[in-house]
Amino acid sequence: MVVMHRRLAMLLIVTCALLLSVSPALAAPLLVDAAWLEAHLGDGNLRIVDMASERKTYQRGHIPGAVYLSVDDVRIKVPAGGYRLPTETEAARLFGDLGIGPDTHVVIYDDSGDLDAARLFFTLDVFGHRAVSLLDGGIQAWRRAKWPGTTSVPSVARTDYRPARVGERVASAEWVRDRLNDPSVALLDARSADEYTGKDVRARRGGHIPGAVNVEWRENLRADGTFKPVGELRAMYAAQAVTPDKTVVTYCQTHHRAAHTYFVLRLLGYPRLVGYDRSWSEWGNRDDLPLAR
């Protein structure tokens, strides 16, 4: 019995030591404000990514230390229409060019309500990068706080980061089709109400995936472009039966807007999220897949 107690005590000591040795980057908050970012600009493991809608916006002034990335560098165009996620090789090149390593804390912002930033978040999350944050309110929040900007472009040392995709975080059309009648799966459409009902048609067919509920991505934000309080967001999705006990599948037209919703659900602590990256650009153009209006 004494030996057993000693072993348990030793196990607790080792466990505590491991927890204390975890890199602070791995415990990074998913959402940071301008004051937090300004206070951490000097962190050695920080990589700030500016995803302004146009490069000239970045060139006119950006957060010190930020590198520029276009949303079109994060998604790969598909000849049949829409986009797909990068492969592991493509992701390794993308992350390496940004100077991202396994322990890098990546903070992303844009000028469009974190819409483009969320697409990079989704990509990093799929490849298991654990330290990623969005800047709440984007560059507009930084400027409202009157923190300084710069036109200097930082020099970035390329890394040899080898990302690996994590489990079932990306769905195919067949994966979704086979689970349409599964009560443990919630389909969440982040498009506009007109797209959802088929009034606004952006593929050969209009409508939505059968069983999907509609919460437009803009509903995640306040008027100033910052995210609504966590409690309000949680209630909004729960009202649509999108709850943490389910596997939630997000989609839109190209999984651009849906990536924003994916981020919000990750912020709310939903443990099982899947992004249908081809989204309606595929589903709406395939006659072999069911639809609803």
N, C-alpha and C positions, 0 to 999 in steps of 0.2 A: 504493500500500500504506500509506503514511504517513497519507494522507487517510482511508483506511478505519479505521485504528487510532484516529485522532482521533474519528471519528464513533462508533465503538464505546465509546470512553471517555466521550464526551458522553452517549450513551444510558444508560450505567451510572450516571452522575452524576444524570441526570434521574430515572431509576427509583428510586434511593436516596432522592432528595429527596421523591418522591411517597409512598414507603413511610413515611418519617419524618413526613410531614404528615398521615397518616391519623388521624382522630379516635380517641382511646383507646376511645370507646364502641363503635366498630366491632369492636374486638378483645375485647369483653367475654366473660368465661367463661360457659358455659351453666349451670353450677351453682356457687353460692357458698355459703359457710357463714356462720354468725351473726357470727363475728369479722370476716370480710371486709366484711359489710354494715355493721357498726357503724363500721368504719374509714372507710367511704365515705359516711356519712350526709350529709356536707356537700357532696358533689359537686353542682355546679350543673346537670349534665345528667341527674340521677337522678330517676326516677319510680318510687316503690314502690307496688305495688298489693296490697291485702289482699283475699283472696277467701274469707274465713271463711264457713262454711256458713250462718251467720245474721248479719244486720246487728248484732244486739244484742251478739254476741261482739266485733265490731269496736268498738262503742261502749263496752264495758267496759274496753277497753285494747288498743292496737295499737302497732306499731313507729312511732317518730317520723317524721312526714312521709308516712306511708302514706295513700292514698285507698282508699275501699271500692268494690268491684265485685262484684255477684252473678254467678254462673255463668250465670244465665238472661239476663243482658244480653249475653253473648258468643255465644249460640246463638239461632237464630230458629226458633220452633215451626212445624211443618208440619201443616196440617189432617189429612193422611192418617196422621200419626203420626211421632214422632221430631222431629229438628231438622236444620237446615241451617246452613251458614256464612253470615255476613253478606255482603251485596253490597258492592261498593266504596263505594257511597254510605253504606250503613249502617255500614261499618267506619270511614269517614272521620268520621262523627258520634261513634262510640264512642271512637276514639282521640283525637279532638279534645276531647271532654268530659273525658278523663283527662289532658289537657295533654301528650300525646305528640307529639313532632316527629320528623322523619327521623333526627336524631342523638341522640335521647333513649335513655338506657340504662334499660330497664324491668326491674325486679326484682319478681317475683311470689311470693307465699306464700299459704298457707291453713292450715286446721287438719285436713286430711284426707289427709295423705301426698302433698301436691302434686297431688292428683287434679284439683281445680278449676283450680289454677294452670296445669296442663298444657293445659287447654282453651284458655286465653287464649294460652299459648305457641304452640299449633298455629295459632290464628287469626292471630297476628302473623307467624308463619313463612310461612304461605300468602301473606300480603300483603307479604312481602319485608323485614320489619323485621329488621335485622341484629343489634341489640344487645338481647338478651333473656336474662335469667337466672332460674332458679328458686332459691329459698332452700331448701337441703337441710334437710329435717326440719321445715320450716314454722315456725309461731309457737311450737310446742312446743320446738324447738331454740333459738330466741331466748330463751325463758324459762329453759330449762335452763342457758344461759350466763349468766343473771342480768343481761342487758342491760336497761336501763330501757324501760318502755312509757309511753304517754300516752293521754289521752282527747281531746286537741285534734284538731280536724279541720282540715287545711290548706286554705288558699285556693288554688285552681288556676286559672291563666289558660288559657282555651280556646285551642287551636291550630287552624290550618287545614291539617291534614295530609291529603294526597291519596294514600292507599295504592293500589297496583296489584297484582293477583294475579300470582303467579309461576308460569309453566309448568304442568306437570301435577303439581301437589301435591294435587289433590282428584280423586277418581274418582267416576264415576257407576256405576250398576249395570251399564249396558251396557259401559262400559270394562272392568269386572272380568269380566263374562261372556265378552267377546271374547278374554280372555287366560287363561282357565282351564287351557288346555293348553300355556301358554308356560313352558318350563323356566327362563327368565330372570326370572320373576315369582314371588315368594313371598307367599302370603296368610297373614296372622297374626291370629288370633282372640284378643282380650284378655279374653274373658268367662270365666266359671267353667267348670269341667269339665262340670257338669250342663247348663248352657246349650249347650255345644258338642255334647254327645252327644244332646241333645233331651229329656233327662229333665226339665229346667226349661224350660218353654215360655213365651216372652214375646211371641209373635206368633201369627198363625194357624197357622204351622208351626214345628216345633222342629227343631234340628239345626244344621248349619254349611255354609258355602260349600264346595263340593267342592274338595279339594286343600289346604284351609287347615289349618295346624297351630295348636295351642292352647298359649299361655303366658299364664296369668292375670296381669293387671297387678300384683296384689299380690306376685308373685314378684320384682318389681323392687326391693322394699324390705326393709330389716332390720326387726327387731321394734320398734325405736324410731322407725320412720317415715322414717329417712334411706335414701338409695339405697345399694344394695350396691356393692362395689368394681367398677370398670370391668372388670377382668379376669374377675371372676365373672359379670358380666352378659354379657360377650362370649361366654364359654364356654356359658352357658345358651342363648343364641339360636343359636349355631353348632351345638349339639347337636340342634336342630330344623331344621337346614339353612336357617336364616334368616341369610344371610351378606351381607357388603357388596357382593359382585359382582352381586347381584340387585336388581331393583326390588321393594321391600317395600311391600305394601299392608296397612295396619292397619285393623281394624274391631272393633266390639263390638255393643252394642245401639243406641247413639246417637252413637258416636264420642266418648264422654266418657272411659271407661276406656282406649279405644284411643289417645286423645290422650296419655295418660301413657306408653304404650309408644312412641308416635311420638317423644316427647321423649327417651326413653332411647336409641332408635336414633340419633337426631340426636347425642346425647351420645357415642355410640360411634363417630361419624364415618361412618355410613352415608350415601352420597352421593345415593341415589335412593329417596326416601320418598314414598308417596302415601297420603292418608287417605281412606277411603270414609266420608264424613261422614253419609250416611243409614243406613249399616250395616244391622244385622239388622232394625231397625224398618221398613225398606223391603224388604230381601231376603226376610225371613220372611213378609211379607204379600203377596208377588207370586207367583201360581201359575205364571207363565211362566218363572221362574228355577229352575235345578236346586238340589238340596240333598243333603247327605249326613248320615248319623247314625253 
